[in-house]
């Protein structure tokens, strides 16, 4: 058995390496840039500028320049027709913003345009960190800290955008706020108020400094959120849980293409918007083919205006995607806590300020969600035999978490076998607070612009508006936007006591202005339909929008933050597809004037009937803080759904078979990794280096190996292949420790052969024989 197992494992390794060599050239036109491509972009751009000016050259954004849409569809039908592979690069050079297109195949710059409009590009982490360090070393600031009786070694600074308030010209400046961390890691709850600090990023110098006033410093007591720093009592207690899929992940990864159940889609990662879902198609059992649903979808922008108009606070209005980068602020997801045990993790790659690639490990995760929901059910109690049919809900989730300053955003894309796509956002993190003299709400006699959430601590009122870009191509790219108005009618025809009823009146929207909709004003359903494709009974195929998390702005429309965040004026917008219209608040958002936004585009009032159109949906919340939001906020979740409407001939999950329920005995998975370490865990593997992981399933009753199932995932920049092998043997007379030693020796030898390869071989899952 030992020799057989050795031959199997070695055979697997050679097979995998062969596949890697064959698949390394396979690349999807919508794949995000690889580290090698980011390095290539850096080389090409730097070569175009004199080396003496390189110190004045910074890379603000590096990402894929979207290929033409029709070229991508043509590639799908004929993979030999590969669209040009190009990168979109935004740089700052000699105090100017450059929009650059780089052809990666031909290795030259296609275009280099100096941006002449208002606003500045996305900030880099490097320049934000440099601005904060500049303040900490500034002598007047040190004096201000000392004047307050604080220790400079316990001060941490963070950067805030300034916005635009009517000035004709703006400098590329940041506001720097500082916090006191003595006795706590919860820095945002201990702000050092009363000091105005601006930093000029192009000059990297403090451009304005004014120490206005000294305010109370909120206590550190009660602000801690780290479990290791808390004291009993703890609770409420949660039961331990195990999430295991018996046959490995329920989905397959082919490069960046995900196949699951009846869905197929492409997944990419971008520094500005985070996860991008593209080419989402669903398999139709009746038509025996995949049908188009969503060409491209992502979070276009976030707008967070704070509601304190006083000095020191009025400037706080953030655009988290266009200013700070939703992908740039993505944080590594924590296995078992951010994502369940059955999740597969994907790294993200970005360019830093010098143009070098930087990895965000575990930037995305994909997992099947078994939430205990019901897909559909019915009991026919009127018939003999108590007929009952139930199908449990299973869905696929793609998740990312971005931490932008004090807030953590949990982004979910959830696909269901029924054809629905749900977009979910969870808001958590820490409040932005203002220190005050109040210790009790009864002392507050004037407008405080927030809630007293703790002594000396006001949680300031604010909003969150999140805009989604949704390029739906329902069974083709020629679609129409349809309002289905629900109208009350008086009963004037039927001779019955009923006085009224409601019916529907459909209206196909012709132009952009008529497609601007503020939800909640009157009952209606909204859908995108393909007027050129109909079901057997004559309905145009379509998808409808099911809103679930929306609000309208309360600022007056000519207030400066609202001018810049005008995409929140309406919940629903529809535009004709335009490759250049990607971000709802404009290309260069920092300090812009709101003159290149979704509002200004739709003012053209272009035709949208039976055209290639894009749906923009703005969800939002007015946040009135409460004491339960202190010291860290329980997650507030919301979202919306795109749901098939006359897209299928009948319920597409009518014939779905419920998953089999696997009963696991009282066993433990012992993971043997490439370092020879044993981990008594479920299905979580550290894939930071290439290795083959083998899991031994230990059952207390038998204390020997009865079955070994090895599940291997090969990950490369272009392809991921999922294999599953099962080797069954009684291994009679071989005790557990001997088996472990043998497997470790083989594992270490295989690991040494494979460690030169830039590939991660993941997981290892076992199954006992019945």
HELIX and SHEET records of a PDB file:
HELIX    1   1 UNK A    2  UNK A   23  1                                  22    
HELIX    2   2 UNK A   35  UNK A   47  1                                  13    
HELIX    3   3 UNK A   51  UNK A   56  5                                   6    
HELIX    4   4 UNK A   69  UNK A   77  1                                   9    
HELIX    5   5 UNK A  125  UNK A  136  1                                  12    
HELIX    6   6 UNK A  139  UNK A  147  1                                   9    
HELIX    7   7 UNK A  152  UNK A  154  5                                   3    
HELIX    8   8 UNK A  187  UNK A  189  5                                   3    
HELIX    9   9 UNK A  227  UNK A  229  5                                   3    
HELIX   10  10 UNK A  320  UNK A  324  3                                   5    
HELIX   11  11 UNK A  441  UNK A  443  5                                   3    
HELIX   12  12 UNK A  513  UNK A  515  5                                   3    
HELIX   13  13 UNK A  560  UNK A  564  1                                   5    
HELIX   14  14 UNK A  566  UNK A  569  5                                   4    
HELIX   15  15 UNK A  598  UNK A  602  1                                   5    
HELIX   16  16 UNK A  627  UNK A  629  5                                   3    
HELIX   17  17 UNK A  736  UNK A  754  1                                  19    
SHEET    1   A 4 UNK A  57  UNK A  64  0                                        
SHEET    2   A 4 UNK A  86  UNK A  93 -1                                        
SHEET    3   A 4 UNK A  96  UNK A 103 -1                                        
SHEET    4   A 4 UNK A 108  UNK A 114 -1                                        
SHEET    1   B 3 UNK A 155  UNK A 160  0                                        
SHEET    2   B 3 UNK A 173  UNK A 180 -1                                        
SHEET    3   B 3 UNK A 191  UNK A 192 -1                                        
SHEET    1   C 4 UNK A 155  UNK A 160  0                                        
SHEET    2   C 4 UNK A 173  UNK A 180 -1                                        
SHEET    3   C 4 UNK A 195  UNK A 200 -1                                        
SHEET    4   C 4 UNK A 205  UNK A 211 -1                                        
SHEET    1   D 6 UNK A 251  UNK A 254  0                                        
SHEET    2   D 6 UNK A 257  UNK A 260 -1                                        
SHEET    3   D 6 UNK A 263  UNK A 270 -1                                        
SHEET    4   D 6 UNK A 274  UNK A 284 -1                                        
SHEET    5   D 6 UNK A 289  UNK A 305 -1                                        
SHEET    6   D 6 UNK A 317  UNK A 319 -1                                        
SHEET    1   E 8 UNK A 251  UNK A 254  0                                        
SHEET    2   E 8 UNK A 257  UNK A 260 -1                                        
SHEET    3   E 8 UNK A 263  UNK A 270 -1                                        
SHEET    4   E 8 UNK A 274  UNK A 284 -1                                        
SHEET    5   E 8 UNK A 289  UNK A 305 -1                                        
SHEET    6   E 8 UNK A 462  UNK A 472 -1                                        
SHEET    7   E 8 UNK A 613  UNK A 623 -1                                        
SHEET    8   E 8 UNK A 572  UNK A 576 -1                                        
SHEET    1   F10 UNK A 344  UNK A 351  0                                        
SHEET    2   F10 UNK A 357  UNK A 369 -1                                        
SHEET    3   F10 UNK A 395  UNK A 404 -1                                        
SHEET    4   F10 UNK A 407  UNK A 416 -1                                        
SHEET    5   F10 UNK A 421  UNK A 429 -1                                        
SHEET    6   F10 UNK A 633  UNK A 645 -1                                        
SHEET    7   F10 UNK A 540  UNK A 546 -1                                        
SHEET    8   F10 UNK A 524  UNK A 534 -1                                        
SHEET    9   F10 UNK A 480  UNK A 490 -1                                        
SHEET   10   F10 UNK A 500  UNK A 508 -1                                        
SHEET    1   G 2 UNK A 374  UNK A 380  0                                        
SHEET    2   G 2 UNK A 387  UNK A 392 -1                                        
SHEET    1   H 3 UNK A 433  UNK A 435  0                                        
SHEET    2   H 3 UNK A 457  UNK A 460 -1                                        
SHEET    3   H 3 UNK A 450  UNK A 454 -1                                        
SHEET    1   I 3 UNK A 678  UNK A 680  0                                        
SHEET    2   I 3 UNK A 667  UNK A 672 -1                                        
SHEET    3   I 3 UNK A 694  UNK A 699 -1                                        
SHEET    1   J 3 UNK A 720  UNK A 728  0                                        
SHEET    2   J 3 UNK A 707  UNK A 715 -1                                        
SHEET    3   J 3 UNK A 760  UNK A 762 -1                                        
END                                                                             
